[in-house]
């Protein structure tokens, strides 16, 4: 009898491990560990799900990913839509004559270079998974497992610090530090306390 219980327990543990929703876990990590406050984990999961087909279809097309991600954020902000629009307007006013969306496109290349190692691992994971004939959702779950393991608070701080020092003007950084707390808790990030000349 004890053997049957042990086997049943082992089967349940394996099933639980295989059924972990890595997309949901990544969304939860963004909120609980990385400090995102503007969206809940459930809202982030919806936004991720919206952008996933583009990620799966063309994982190396940054322009398409930014376009789809922007639409996913706009179309899935729900009750946050007015707050997001207000934040967008305020950031653009602070950055004037620059625009945050134009800057995001300009920053995509240097950000991709800084995150190259993890980005390449994630892209390779999707490509290899697709080539093996594995379905979209299974491949995306593997992608999220890899991303979840690699994107830590220390990693975000390291990338942010390098990115800021190499790519932002003093005025752009000031705007970022001013409005970032409306999106995430920046305490504990050294990136938020830099001196940019």
MOGI-V371205 format. One record per backbone hydrogen bond with DSSP energy under -0.5 kcal/mol. NH is the residue of the N-H (numbers start at 1). CO is the residue of the C=O. Records with the same first field share a line. If there is no record, write none. Layout:
# MOGI-V371205
NH->CO + CO
This chain:
# MOGI-V371205
5->1
6->2
7->3
8->4
9->5
10->6
11->7
12->8
13->9
14->10
15->11
16->12
17->13
18->14
19->15
20->17
22->20
25->21
26->22
27->23
28->24
29->25
30->26
31->27
32->28
33->29
34->29
36->30
37->183
38->183
44->40
45->41
46->42
47->43
48->44
49->45
50->46
51->47
52->48
53->49
54->51
55->51
56->52
57->53
58->54
61->58
62->60
65->61
66->62
67->63
68->64
69->65
70->66
71->67
72->68
73->69
74->70
75->71
76->72
77->74
80->77
81->78
84->80
85->81
86->82
87->83
88->84
89->85
90->86
91->87
92->88
93->89
94->90
95->91
96->92
98->95
103->99
104->100
105->101
106->102
107->103
108->104
109->105
110->106
111->107
112->108
113->109
114->110
115->111
116->113
119->115
120->116
121->117
122->118
123->119
124->120
125->121
126->122
127->123
128->124
129->125
130->126
131->127
132->128
133->130
134->129
139->135
140->136
141->137
142->138
143->139
144->140
145->141
146->142
147->143
148->144
149->145
150->146
151->147
152->150
156->152
157->153
158->154
159->155
160->156
161->157
162->158
163->159
164->160
165->161
166->162
167->163
168->164
173->169
174->170
175->171
176->172
177->173
178->174
179->175
180->176
181->177
182->179
183->180
184->180
185->35
186->184
189->186
190->188
192->189
193->190
194->191
196->194
